[in-house]
Each structure stands twice: as structure tokens, then as C-alpha cells.
């Protein structure tokens, strides 16, 4: 499982980033994923839910994760894009709170 989680964090880092107003990209790194036990439980629930009828409207419980980005210049506004495997994802940074989905895959955030 450790190898698979390492692959996951590499994929997340490769396709998740902030775009600065200049067009420069800052990769999101240092991912903090849920515990292995929580991930295992979510996988079990997910397997069960896959057997349910599509109209059951069931889902796994949300899991919290964090990532960091580093910049050599001050940053006040960014456009956020994350790996599609995370959709839907609820993003929270101070007062900014929003969902990213396949229909709304990016968002602009003010960082202050």
C-alpha cells in the first residue's frame, strides 16, 4: 500500500498546481493524506457502494487532505487546479470555500 500511496502523491503533485497571474505554475507538494486505516475503510465502503443501484445516491465520507505550494515571490491571487481523481473536492482557505468538480475544474483564490 505504501508504494501505491507514493504513486498517488506523485500523480497528485504532477497534476495539481496554482497558476499565478504571470502564468507561472506552482506545484502542490508535501501532500498529507488521511491515515492508511481511513483509506482502507473508504475503499471497503466504495466497493460496497459500487454494488448499489445508481439511484441510491450514496457516497463515502469526506476525507481531509492538505498540500503546500512554495513561491519565491509574494503571492496574492492564484488559480487552483487539482488532479481530476480528487473531484468532487471541497476547497477551504480562510474565508474562501468552494467545490471543484469536473464541470468546474478550476477556481481563482485570493491569498492574503
C-alpha positions in Angstrom: 0.0 0.0 0.0 2.9 2.3 0.7 4.1 2.1 -2.9 0.6 2.8 -4.2 0.2 5.8 -1.9 3.6 7.1 -3.1 2.4 6.8 -6.7 -0.8 8.6 -5.8 1.1 11.6 -4.2 3.4 11.8 -7.3 0.3 11.9 -9.6 -1.4 14.4 -7.4 1.7 16.6 -7.4 2.1 16.3 -11.2 -1.4 17.4 -12.0 -2.2 19.8 -9.1 -1.0 23.4 -9.1 -1.5 27.1 -8.6 -1.3 29.3 -11.7 0.0 32.8 -10.8 -1.3 35.9 -12.6 2.1 35.9 -14.5 1.2 32.4 -15.9 3.9 30.7 -13.8 2.8 27.5 -12.1 3.4 26.4 -8.5 3.1 22.6 -8.0 1.3 21.5 -4.9 3.6 19.2 -2.9 4.0 17.7 0.6 0.6 16.0 0.4 -0.8 15.0 3.7 -3.2 12.1 3.1 -5.6 10.5 5.5 -4.3 7.6 7.6 -3.9 4.2 5.8 -6.7 2.8 8.0 -9.1 5.6 6.9 -8.2 5.0 3.3 -8.7 1.2 3.7 -12.1 1.8 5.3 -13.1 4.2 2.4 -12.0 1.6 -0.1 -14.2 -1.1 1.5 -17.2 1.3 1.6 -16.5 2.2 -2.0 -16.6 -1.4 -3.1 -19.9 -1.9 -1.3 -21.4 1.3 -2.9 -20.4 0.1 -6.4 -22.8 -2.8 -5.9 -25.7 -0.5 -5.1 -28.2 0.8 -7.7 -27.1 4.1 -9.3 -30.0 6.0 -7.9 -29.1 5.1 -4.3 -27.2 8.5 -4.0 -24.7 7.1 -1.5 -21.1 8.2 -1.1 -18.1 7.6 1.1 -17.5 10.0 3.9 -15.3 13.0 3.0 -11.6 12.8 3.9 -9.3 15.7 4.6 -6.0 16.2 2.8 -3.5 19.0 2.6 -0.8 20.1 0.3 1.6 23.0 0.1 3.0 25.3 -2.6 6.1 27.4 -2.4 6.9 30.6 -4.2 10.0 32.8 -4.3 7.8 35.9 -4.9 4.8 37.1 -2.8 1.5 35.7 -4.0 -1.9 37.4 -3.6 -4.0 35.6 -6.1 -3.8 32.2 -7.8 -5.9 29.9 -10.0 -6.2 26.5 -8.4 -6.3 23.2 -10.4 -6.2 19.8 -8.9 -5.9 16.2 -10.2 -9.3 15.1 -11.5 -9.2 12.0 -9.3 -10.0 14.3 -6.4 -13.3 15.5 -7.8 -15.6 16.5 -6.2 -13.3 18.3 -3.8 -14.3 21.0 -1.3 -11.5 23.6 -1.0 -11.2 25.7 2.1 -8.7 28.5 2.6 -9.5 31.1 5.2 -12.8 32.7 4.0 -12.7 31.1 0.5 -14.7 27.9 0.4 -15.9 26.2 -2.8 -16.2 23.0 -4.7 -14.2 21.9 -7.7 -15.9 19.4 -9.9 -15.5 18.0 -13.5 -17.8 20.8 -14.6 -15.9 23.5 -12.6 -12.3 22.2 -12.6 -10.5 25.4 -11.6 -11.1 28.4 -9.3 -9.4 31.7 -8.6 -8.4 32.3 -5.0 -7.3 35.5 -3.2 -4.5 34.7 -0.8 -4.0 37.3 1.9 
